[in-house]
Amino acid sequence: YNIGAGNEKTNREITDIILAALGKDESSVNYVEDRKGHDRRYSIATDKVAELGWAPQVTFDEAIELTVQWYVDNRAWWAPLRERVRNR
């Protein structure tokens, strides 16, 4: 399920957060032409989940940093899966 937390970020803002978490700069980004119907933003309603008493435990930026760090720390787990998909 997608659960909103009241954050709206552009694709570019999310890219910048990920780059910062990796200690990389904009030179790591490969720009491509937008596809037809390209989404400029994603927004998820938060009212229903708030009624259940849910609230985010960390900020959006912290959550991205934790996710990126998990991928850095667990490469041995996910890299073979990626290779298996690439070799199909």
N, C-alpha and C positions, 0 to 999 in steps of 0.2 A: 504494500500500500504506500502511496505517497501521502505524507503528512506535512502540511504547511506549518511554518513557524513565523509567518508575517514578514518574511524576507523576500524582496524582489531584487534580483541581480541580473544584469545583462550578461550575455555570454562572455564579453570582454572582461567584465569585473571578475567573473569566476576564473577565467584564464589567469588574470593577474594574481588572484589568491593562490592558485595552484603553483604558479611560477615562484611566488614568494616562499611557499612551503618547501619547494625543492631547491631554493637558493639559486634559481635560474633567472635569466633576463629574457627580454622580448625576442632576442635572436633565436631562441628555441622554438618559436612559434612559426608554423607553416601556414600561411594564409591561403585560403582557397576561395573560389567563387561561391557565393551563396546559392543554395539550391532554390528551386521554385517553392514558394510557400514557406521560406525560411522563418523560423520563429525568432522574434526579437526579444521576447522575454517569456518566462513561465510563471504563472501565478496560481497558487492553490489556496482555496478557502480554508480558513482556520477556525471558523465558528463552531463546527460540530465537535472537533477534537477538544476545543477549549471547554465545551459543555461537559465533557467527560473528565475534566480536571487536568488534562495533559498540558504541560508547558515544557519548552526546550530546556535541557540541562546545560548546554553549552551554546555559544554563539555560532552562527553560520561559519565564520572564518575558522574558529576552533575546530568545528566538526570536519571541515575540509582538511585542516592541518593533521588531525588525528587519522583521517582516512588515508591521506598521502603517506604518513609515517607508517601505517600498517602495511601498505604496499611496498615501501622501502624495506621494512623489517622482514617481510614474508615473501620475498621474491622466489625462494625455493619452492613455495607452495603454488603460486600462480603462474610462474613462467612456463613450466611444463604443460599446463593446461592451454596456455596461449599458443604454444608451439603445436600442440595436437590439433587445434582449430585451424591454424595456418596451413598445416600439411594435409588438410582434407581435400 
